């Protein structure tokens, strides 16, 4: 079980074991589980943007990549 981050904590990368500050929002959905308008979000640092994006894209899940500062409300 993970401990929730404090509201004022800086977002961190979603890559396993990475604690770097997030710079990118990778918006995705699994069409077999989610409606077409639903978006889930993974956060990525500069080093993991490509690997996380490639993982999602290979499965046909990646919908968009935006700078974190300009991303819409996050849905975990």
QUIURRA-V103258 format. One record per residue. N is the residue number from 1. RES is the residue in one letter. PHI is phi in radians with two decimals (999 if undefined). OMEGA is omega in radians with two decimals (* if undefined). D_LAST is the distance of its C-alpha to the last C-alpha in Angstrom with 1 decimal. Layout:
BEGIN
N_RES_PHI_OMEGA_D_LAST, N_RES_PHI_OMEGA_D_LAST
END
This chain:
BEGIN
1_X_999_3.14_15.1, 2_X_-1.61_3.11_13.3, 3_X_-1.58_3.13_14.3, 4_X_-1.08_3.09_12.0, 5_X_-1.39_3.04_12.9, 6_X_-1.07_-3.08_15.3, 7_X_-1.02_-3.10_14.4, 8_X_-1.63_3.14_16.8, 9_X_-1.27_3.10_15.6, 10_X_-1.23_3.12_15.3, 11_X_-1.14_-3.14_12.0, 12_X_-2.05_-3.13_12.9, 13_X_-1.07_-3.14_12.8, 14_X_-1.46_-3.14_10.6, 15_X_-1.12_-3.10_14.0, 16_X_-0.98_3.07_15.5, 17_X_1.41_-3.11_17.7, 18_X_-1.50_3.12_17.2, 19_X_-2.07_-3.12_17.2, 20_X_-1.26_3.09_18.0, 21_X_-1.08_3.12_16.7, 22_X_-1.35_3.09_14.2, 23_X_-2.11_-3.03_16.1, 24_X_-2.28_3.02_14.3, 25_X_-1.96_3.09_11.1, 26_X_-1.74_-3.07_11.2, 27_X_-1.66_-3.04_10.1, 28_X_-2.58_2.92_10.6, 29_X_-2.70_3.06_11.1, 30_X_-1.77_-3.05_13.4, 31_X_-1.08_3.08_16.3, 32_X_-1.39_-3.11_17.5, 33_X_-2.01_-3.01_14.5, 34_X_-2.02_3.03_13.0, 35_X_-1.17_-3.05_15.2, 36_X_-1.04_-3.11_16.3, 37_X_-1.58_-3.14_14.7, 38_X_-1.32_3.08_11.1, 39_X_-2.28_2.97_8.8, 40_X_-1.74_-3.10_5.7, 41_X_-2.33_2.91_5.8, 42_X_-1.91_3.09_7.5, 43_X_-1.78_-3.10_9.7, 44_X_-2.41_2.96_13.4, 45_X_-1.45_-3.13_16.7, 46_X_-1.04_-3.11_19.8, 47_X_-1.23_-3.06_20.9, 48_X_-1.89_-3.14_17.9, 49_X_-0.98_-3.10_17.1, 50_X_-1.18_-3.06_19.6, 51_X_-1.18_3.10_18.9, 52_X_-1.18_3.10_15.2, 53_X_-1.11_3.11_16.2, 54_X_-1.09_3.12_19.1, 55_X_-1.03_-3.13_17.3, 56_X_-1.20_-3.11_15.1, 57_X_-1.15_3.14_18.2, 58_X_-1.08_3.14_20.5, 59_X_-1.70_-3.13_18.6, 60_X_1.33_-3.08_18.6, 61_X_-1.70_-3.03_14.8, 62_X_-1.17_3.14_14.7, 63_X_-1.92_3.12_15.0, 64_X_-2.86_3.06_15.2, 65_X_-2.20_-3.12_15.2, 66_X_-2.31_3.01_15.6, 67_X_-1.03_-3.07_16.6, 68_X_-1.02_-3.12_14.0, 69_X_-1.07_-3.10_16.5, 70_X_-1.83_-3.08_16.7, 71_X_-1.41_3.07_13.2, 72_X_-1.18_3.12_12.3, 73_X_-0.87_-3.07_9.9, 74_X_-1.41_3.07_6.3, 75_X_-2.13_-3.11_3.8, 76_X_-1.46_*_0.0
END
